[in-house]
Amino acid sequence: MDGAVEAQSVAMKAEEQYVSNSLFTGGFNSVTRAHLMDKICRDCYLDALKDTGNCPGCKEPYRSGGEYDDEGPIDLSKTGAAPALPAPAGKPDNRFSEPSKSLLIRSQTGSDFDHNRWLFETKGTYGYGNAFWPDGGGAGYDDDDGDDGGMVGGMPELSDKPWKPLTRVIPMPAAIIQPYRLLIFVRFVTLFFFLAWRIQHPNEDAPWLWGISVVCEVWFAFSWLLDQAPKLHPINRTTDLKVLRCLLHGEIAGVEGEIRDADAGESDGRSDLPGIDFFVSTADPEKEPPLVTANTILSILAVDYPVEKISCYISDDGGALLTFEAMAEAASFANLWVPFCRKHDIEPRNPDTYFNRRSDFVKDRRKVKREYDEFKVRINGLPDSIRRRSDAFNAREEVKMMKHKRETGGDPLEPIKVQKATWMADGTHWPGTWAASAPDHSRGDHAGILQVMLKPPSSEPLYGLLEEEEQMMDLSETDIRLPMLVYVSREKRPGYDHNKKAGAMNALVRASAVMSNGAFILNLDCDHYIYNSARCEKGCAS
């Protein structure tokens, strides 16, 4: 009985040793196999080389890998050479004892290839450390010298790759965070003592009311702790625009040249940033001054973003000629303002806000400031200009009708009815809302208008000329392209709900889907403007 128990314990120990000294492989739709990992210490191995040249585990002589089955034992004590590792393929040798042979057969389940030796006794092992890396960092094998294993050119270091994170952490100044942490600690201690006092001094007259108030105070204290915990160690991240531009424009910081794609060839220098469509909405030029809307448009056109990726759509839900001509004036002034912003990298890029601040340089600023003052005068004078123009054209039409009446022999005493229309500068009727409402020309009943104020820019940079009489400043190294600007006034008819601003945004979405189809849409009101010109690029990276 004792012998059976002892044999069972020995079998269990052998099984545990087999499991602990085995490498199990397999997976889905594959056989699970155990591969022995026979290991000996270094001292035993050296002693075996010095004395007999036999394996200290199985007590069998070592055999050469090239003479695996055909030759006899090799006396390593005489040759003094280190034993060569056996070949990864071949039949099992005789240096395993009988139990080892049975376990090996059990692990390989009939296979002639010893994965254990190939995995742990040769250079052709699995894993990252033995991946094949040819010269130049490409993919492939070096077939010239016949060596199909090992590392060609060595393993490249990950730190040598031209890669950087797109964001960086902005540390919080200690002068700000330390007093805040101290304040939180004082509040926490005060709150702790307050809750302890509340719990230790119950109200005997109203225990239920006291219990409910204590539960609420504990809950509010716990909520306050959850709210304050992230603020003890705030993490502020910002987009690293240099790294972003290097990645998107085909350049790498600190590395000469550009990234070249093996399949696409050299980079064409175009940006991979997504397109952005800016929507600006306005409805009544009397309540929303056109000059404010023009400043908003100018700040959008001057944003620090690839020009071909920007499109600006202005929605005039009132269909007023005043807004239309104000946008035409803004598009004309943008030819000077946008290159000026790019040349000197000024912030903010709203002209009214910028010129109300001080600046270091004065040469180009004085010229642009003078042009901006004239621009404001033209914008503010548009209502009177439109009214005088319309009165002149209406008077001309009245004279024509009187002349036609005399020629046709009409009654000279019959009054002449002339429609008081609103006229454009080219001598045609404005298709939108007139100053004097008329059928098909009122705020709720007018045709749709779509006018491209600035055409889509070219994909290649366009640089200006040197400073001349017609050129107010040197723009020879400045890109003078302008983003696309589109004026949109949707159609309105009586009996159809126009849904106010939601309907205007729907019309802009439909128009932009056909003309630019940007990946992102940024909706601004007419009195908003881009305060930081780099925010669009940072937002896309985030």
C-alpha positions in Angstrom: 0.0 0.0 0.0 2.8 2.4 0.9 4.6 1.5 -2.3 1.6 2.4 -4.4 1.2 5.7 -2.6 4.9 6.4 -3.1 4.7 5.5 -6.8 1.7 7.8 -7.2 3.5 10.7 -5.6 6.5 10.1 -7.8 4.2 10.1 -10.9 2.6 13.3 -9.7 6.0 15.0 -9.2 7.1 13.8 -12.7 3.9 15.2 -14.2 4.4 18.6 -12.4 8.0 18.7 -13.6 6.9 17.9 -17.1 4.3 20.7 -17.1 6.7 23.2 -15.5 9.5 22.4 -17.9 7.4 22.5 -21.1 6.4 25.2 -23.6 2.8 24.7 -24.8 1.9 25.9 -28.3 -1.3 25.7 -30.4 -4.4 27.7 -30.9 -7.6 27.8 -32.9 -7.9 24.8 -35.3 -4.4 23.6 -34.3 -3.1 20.8 -32.1 -1.9 21.8 -28.6 1.6 20.5 -28.0 4.1 20.6 -25.2 7.7 21.2 -26.0 10.3 20.3 -23.4 12.8 23.0 -22.2 15.6 20.9 -20.8 18.0 23.2 -19.0 21.2 22.7 -17.1 23.3 25.1 -15.1 26.6 26.6 -16.5 28.8 24.8 -13.9 27.5 21.4 -14.7 28.0 22.1 -18.4 31.6 23.2 -18.0 32.4 20.2 -15.7 31.0 17.9 -18.3 33.2 19.4 -21.0 36.3 19.1 -18.8 35.8 15.5 -17.7 33.9 13.3 -20.0 32.2 15.3 -22.7 28.9 13.7 -21.8 25.5 15.4 -21.2 25.1 15.8 -17.4 21.3 15.2 -17.8 21.1 12.0 -19.9 24.8 10.9 -19.5 25.1 10.5 -23.3 28.1 11.9 -25.4 27.5 15.1 -27.3 27.1 14.8 -31.0 28.0 17.2 -33.8 25.1 18.8 -35.7 26.5 17.9 -39.1 27.1 14.3 -38.0 23.9 13.7 -36.2 23.2 10.1 -36.9 26.1 8.6 -38.8 29.2 9.0 -36.5 30.0 8.0 -33.0 30.6 10.0 -29.9 32.9 13.0 -30.0 35.4 13.4 -27.1 35.2 17.1 -26.5 37.9 16.9 -23.7 40.4 16.1 -26.4 39.4 18.6 -29.0 38.7 21.5 -26.6 36.0 22.9 -28.9 32.6 23.9 -27.9 29.9 21.5 -29.1 27.9 22.6 -32.1 24.2 23.0 -31.8 22.1 20.3 -33.5 20.3 21.0 -36.7 16.7 22.1 -36.3 15.5 19.3 -38.5 16.2 15.6 -38.3 15.5 12.6 -36.2 15.8 12.6 -32.4 19.2 11.7 -31.2 20.2 9.2 -28.4 21.3 11.7 -25.8 17.9 11.6 -24.1 17.2 8.9 -21.5 14.2 6.6 -21.9 11.8 8.8 -19.8 12.9 11.8 -21.8 12.3 10.0 -25.0 8.8 9.1 -23.9 8.0 12.6 -22.9 9.4 14.0 -26.1 7.3 11.6 -28.1 4.3 12.7 -26.0 5.0 16.4 -26.6 5.5 16.1 -30.4 2.6 13.7 -31.0 4.3 11.8 -33.8 6.1 14.8 -35.4 9.7 14.3 -36.6 10.6 18.0 -36.1 11.8 19.0 -32.6 10.4 22.5 -32.0 12.0 22.6 -28.6 15.6 22.4 -30.0 14.8 24.7 -32.9 13.2 27.3 -30.6 15.9 27.2 -27.8 19.1 25.9 -29.4 19.3 27.7 -32.7 19.4 31.2 -34.0 16.1 30.8 -35.9 13.9 31.5 -32.9 10.6 33.3 -32.7 9.9 36.7 -31.4 10.9 40.3 -31.8 14.5 39.7 -31.0 15.1 37.6 -34.1 13.0 39.4 -36.7 14.8 39.8 -40.0 15.9 43.4 -40.7 17.7 43.9 -44.0 20.0 46.8 -44.8 18.3 50.2 -45.3 15.4 49.3 -43.1 13.4 47.6 -45.9 11.9 44.2 -46.1 13.5 41.1 -47.7 16.3 38.6 -47.3 20.0 38.9 -48.1 20.5 36.1 -50.7 23.9 37.2 -51.9 25.9 35.4 -49.3 23.4 32.6 -48.7 22.8 33.6 -45.1 19.1 33.4 -44.5 19.2 33.9 -40.7 20.2 36.5 -38.2 20.1 40.3 -38.5 21.3 42.1 -41.6 22.4 45.5 -40.7 21.4 45.1 -37.0 18.2 45.9 -35.2 17.2 49.6 -35.6 16.6 51.6 -32.5 13.1 52.9 -32.0 14.5 56.2 -30.7 16.1 56.8 -34.0 12.8 56.9 -35.9 11.7 60.4 -36.9 8.5 60.2 -34.9 7.2 62.6 -32.2 3.9 62.8 -30.4 1.4 65.3 -31.8 0.6 66.7 -28.4 2.7 68.0 -25.6 1.9 68.5 -21.9 1.9 72.1 -20.6 3.0 72.1 -17.0 0.9 74.0 -14.5 3.0 76.8 -12.8 3.7 76.0 -9.2 2.7 79.5 -8.1 -0.9 78.6 -9.2 -1.3 74.9 -8.4 0.4 74.8 -4.9 -1.9 77.5 -3.3 -4.9 75.8 -4.9 -3.9 72.4 -3.4 -3.4 74.0 0.0 -6.9 75.6 -0.2 -8.4 72.2 -1.1 -6.6 70.6 1.8 -7.9 73.2 4.2 -11.4 72.8 2.9 -11.2 69.0 3.2 -10.0 69.1 6.8 -12.8 71.6 7.7 -15.4 69.4 5.9 -14.1 66.3 7.8 -14.5 68.0 11.2 -17.9 69.4 10.3 -19.2 66.0 9.3 -17.7 64.4 12.4 -19.4 67.0 14.5 -22.8 66.5 12.8 -22.7 62.8 13.3 -21.6 63.0 16.9 -24.4 65.5 17.8 -27.7 64.1 16.6 -30.9 66.0 17.0 -33.1 64.1 19.5 -36.2 66.0 18.7 -36.2 65.3 14.9 -34.0 62.2 14.3 -35.4 61.5 10.9 -34.8 65.0 9.7 -31.3 64.9 11.2 -30.5 61.5 9.5 -31.7 62.7 6.1 -29.6 65.9 6.4 -26.5 64.0 7.4 -26.9 61.6 4.4 -27.3 64.6 2.0 -24.3 66.4 3.4 -22.1 63.2 3.2 -23.3 62.7 -0.4 -22.5 66.3 -1.3 -19.1 66.0 0.3 -18.4 62.9 -1.7 -19.4 64.6 -4.9 -17.2 67.5 -4.1 -14.2 65.2 -3.6 -14.8 63.5 -6.9 -14.9 67.0 -8.5 -11.8 68.2 -6.9 -9.6 65.1 -7.3 -8.7 65.7 -11.0 -8.0 69.3 -10.3 -5.2 68.5 -7.9 -3.0 67.3 -10.7 -4.4 69.0 -13.9 -2.9 67.9 -17.3 -3.1 70.5 -20.1 -2.2 69.3 -23.5 -1.7 71.3 -26.7 -1.0 70.3 -30.2 2.6 70.6 -31.4 2.0 72.4 -34.7 5.6 71.8 -35.9 5.3 68.1 -35.7 1.8 68.2 -37.2 3.0 70.2 -40.2 6.0 68.0 -40.6 3.8 64.9 -40.8 1.2 66.4 -43.0 3.5 68.3 -45.4 5.9 65.4 -45.9 8.8 66.7 -43.8 10.5 65.4 -40.7 11.9 67.6 -38.0 15.7 67.1 -37.6 16.0 64.9 -40.7 17.2 66.3 -44.0 14.9 65.9 -47.0 11.3 64.7 -47.1 9.5 61.5 -46.4 9.3 59.5 -49.6 6.7 56.8 -50.0 8.0 53.7 -51.7 4.8 53.3 -53.7 3.7 56.9 -54.3 7.1 58.4 -55.0 8.2 61.8 -53.8 5.8 63.9 -51.7 4.1 66.7 -53.7 4.1 69.0 -50.8 0.3 69.2 -50.4 -1.2 69.2 -47.0 -3.2 66.2 -45.8 -5.3 68.3 -43.4 -9.1 67.8 -43.9 -11.1 70.6 -45.5 -13.1 73.0 -43.3 -16.3 74.8 -44.4 -17.0 78.0 -42.4 -20.7 79.0 -42.2 -21.5 82.6 -41.2 -25.1 83.5 -40.8 -26.8 86.9 -40.9 -30.4 88.0 -41.4 -30.9 91.8 -41.0 -28.2 94.4 -42.0 -29.9 97.0 -39.8 -29.6 94.9 -36.6 -26.3 93.3 -37.6 -24.0 95.9 -39.1 -22.3 94.8 -42.3 -18.9 96.0 -41.1 -19.0 93.5 -38.2 -19.9 90.7 -40.6 -17.1 91.9 -43.0 -14.5 91.7 -40.1 -15.7 88.2 -39.3 -15.2 87.1 -42.9 -11.7 88.7 -43.1 -10.6 86.8 -39.9 -11.8 83.5 -41.5 -10.1 84.1 -44.8 -6.8 84.9 -43.0 -6.8 81.8 -40.8 -3.5 79.8 -40.5 -4.6 76.8 -42.5 -3.9 75.4 -46.0 -5.7 77.8 -48.4 -7.1 75.2 -50.6 -8.7 73.5 -47.6 -10.7 76.5 -46.5 -14.1 77.6 -47.8 -16.3 80.3 -46.3 -20.1 80.6 -46.9 -22.0 83.6 -45.8 -25.8 83.1 -45.4 -27.9 86.3 -45.9 -31.3 85.2 -44.8 -32.7 88.6 -45.4 -31.5 88.8 -49.0 -30.3 92.4 -48.7 -28.3 94.1 -51.3 -26.4 95.9 -48.5 -25.0 92.7 -47.2 -24.1 91.5 -50.7 -22.1 94.6 -51.6 -20.5 94.7 -48.2 -19.2 91.1 -48.8 -17.9 92.2 -52.2 -16.0 95.0 -50.5 -14.6 92.6 -47.9 -13.5 90.2 -50.7 -11.6 93.1 -52.4 -9.9 94.2 -49.1 -8.9 90.6 -48.4 -6.4 90.8 -51.3 -4.4 93.1 -49.1 -5.3 92.0 -45.6 -4.7 88.2 -45.9 -1.2 88.5 -47.3 -0.4 91.1 -44.7 -1.4 88.7 -41.9 0.7 85.9 -43.4 3.7 88.0 -44.0 3.9 89.4 -40.4 2.1 86.5 -38.6 -0.1 88.9 -36.7 -2.8 88.0 -34.1 -5.7 88.5 -33.9 -6.7 88.6 -37.5 -9.8 90.6 -37.1 -8.8 94.1 -38.6 -10.9 96.1 -36.2 -9.5 94.3 -33.1 -5.9 94.3 -34.4 -5.7 98.0 -35.3 -7.0 98.9 -31.9 -3.9 97.4 -30.4 -0.3 98.5 -30.5 2.2 96.9 -32.8 6.0 96.9 -33.1 6.4 97.3 -36.8 5.0 100.4 -38.5 5.9 100.4 -42.2 3.3 98.0 -43.6 0.9 98.5 -40.8 0.4 102.2 -41.6 -0.4 101.4 -45.2 -2.8 98.7 -44.4 -4.4 100.8 -41.6 -5.0 103.6 -44.1 -6.7 101.2 -46.5 -8.8 99.7 -43.7 -10.0 103.2 -42.8 -11.1 103.7 -46.4 -12.7 100.3 -46.4 -14.8 101.2 -43.3 -15.9 104.5 -45.0 -17.0 102.6 -48.1 -18.9 100.0 -46.0 -20.6 102.7 -43.9 -21.5 104.6 -47.0 -23.1 101.7 -48.8 -26.7 102.4 -47.6 -26.7 105.9 -49.0 -25.0 104.8 -52.1 -27.5 102.1 -52.8 -30.4 104.4 -52.1 -29.1 107.2 -54.4 -28.4 104.7 -57.1 -31.8 103.1 -56.9 -33.5 106.6 -56.9 -31.5 107.5 -60.0 -32.4 104.3 -61.9 -36.1 104.5 -60.8 -36.2 108.2 -62.1 -34.7 107.0 -65.4 -37.4 104.3 -65.6 -40.1 106.9 -64.9 -38.8 109.1 -67.7 -38.7 106.2 -70.1 -42.3 105.3 -69.3 -43.4 109.0 -69.7 -41.7 109.1 -73.1 -43.3 105.8 -74.2 -46.7 107.1 -73.1 -46.3 110.2 -75.2 -45.2 108.2 -78.2 -48.1 105.8 -77.9 -50.7 108.6 -77.4 -51.7 107.8 -73.9 -53.6 110.0 -71.5 -51.1 112.6 -70.1 -53.1 113.1 -67.0 -53.1 109.5 -66.0 -50.5 109.0 -63.2 -47.5 106.8 -64.0 -46.9 103.9 -61.7 -43.2 103.1 -61.4 -42.1 100.2 -59.2 -39.6 101.4 -56.6 -36.9 98.7 -57.2 -33.5 98.3 -55.7 -30.8 98.4 -58.3 -27.4 96.8 -58.4 -24.3 98.6 -59.7 -24.5 96.9 -63.1 -27.9 98.5 -63.8 -30.1 95.4 -63.1 -32.7 94.6 -60.5 -31.6 93.1 -57.3 -33.3 89.6 -57.2 -33.5 89.6 -53.4 -35.3 91.9 -51.0 -36.0 95.5 -52.1 -36.1 98.5 -49.9 -39.8 99.0 -50.9 -41.4 95.6 -50.6 -42.9 94.2 -53.8 -44.1 90.8 -55.1 -41.2 88.4 -55.4 -38.9 91.0 -53.7 -39.8 90.9 -49.9 -38.2 89.4 -46.9 -40.4 86.3 -47.1 -40.8 86.1 -50.8 -37.7 86.3 -53.0 -35.6 84.2 -55.3 -32.5 82.3 -54.3 -29.1 83.8 -54.8 -25.6 82.2 -54.9 -22.6 84.2 -55.9 -18.9 83.1 -55.7 -17.1 86.2 -54.4 -13.7 84.5 -54.4 -13.0 81.6 -56.7 -11.4 78.4 -55.4 -7.6 78.8 -55.1 -5.1 76.8 -57.1 -3.2 73.9 -55.4 0.2 75.4 -55.9 1.4 78.5 -54.0 1.2 81.8 -55.7 3.6 84.5 -54.6 3.2 88.3 -55.0 5.5 90.9 -56.6 8.0 93.3 -55.2 6.9 96.6 -53.7 5.7 98.8 -56.5 3.2 101.5 -57.1 0.3 99.1 -57.6 1.7 96.7 -54.9 1.6 98.4 -51.4 4.1 96.0 -49.8 6.7 93.4 -50.7 4.9 90.1 -51.1 7.5 88.3 -53.2 7.9 85.6 -50.4 4.2 85.5 -49.3 1.5 83.3 -50.6 -1.3 85.6 -51.9 -3.9 83.0 -52.6 -7.3 83.5 -51.0 -9.8 80.9 -49.8 -13.1 80.5 -51.6 -15.9 82.9 -50.4 -19.5 82.2 -51.4 -22.6 84.4 -50.8 -25.8 82.4 -50.3 -29.3 83.7 -49.9 -31.9 80.9 -50.0 -35.2 81.1 -51.7 -38.3 82.0 -49.7 -41.9 81.8 -50.8 -45.2 82.5 -49.0 -46.9 79.4 -47.5 -43.6 77.5 -47.0 -42.0 77.4 -43.5 -38.4 78.5 -43.9 -37.4 77.3 -40.4 -35.4 80.4 -39.7 -31.7 79.8 -38.9 -32.0 76.0 -39.2 -33.3 76.4 -42.7 -30.4 78.7 -43.6 -27.9 76.2 -42.2 -29.6 73.5 -44.3 -29.2 75.6 -47.4 -25.5 76.1 -46.6 -24.9 72.4 -46.1 -26.5 71.6 -49.5 -24.4 74.3 -51.3 -21.2 73.4 -49.6 -21.7 69.7 -50.4 -21.6 70.5 -54.1 -18.9 73.2 -54.1 -16.3 72.1 -51.5 -17.7 69.3 -49.4 -15.3 69.9 -46.4 -14.8 67.2 -43.8 -15.6 69.6 -41.0 -18.2 72.4 -40.6 -17.6 75.4 -38.3 -20.7 77.5 -37.7 -20.1 81.2 -36.6 -22.4 84.0 -36.0 -21.9 87.3 -37.9 -20.3 89.0 -34.8 -17.9 86.2 -34.0 -14.3 86.0 -35.4 -11.2 83.8 -35.3 -9.2 85.0 -32.3 -6.4 82.5 -32.7 -5.6 81.6 -36.3 -3.9 78.4 -35.4 -6.9 76.9 -33.6 -8.3 75.2 -36.7 -5.1 73.3 -37.2 -4.9 72.3 -33.5 -8.5 71.3 -33.5 -8.0 68.9 -36.5 -5.0 67.3 -34.7 -7.0 66.8 -31.5 
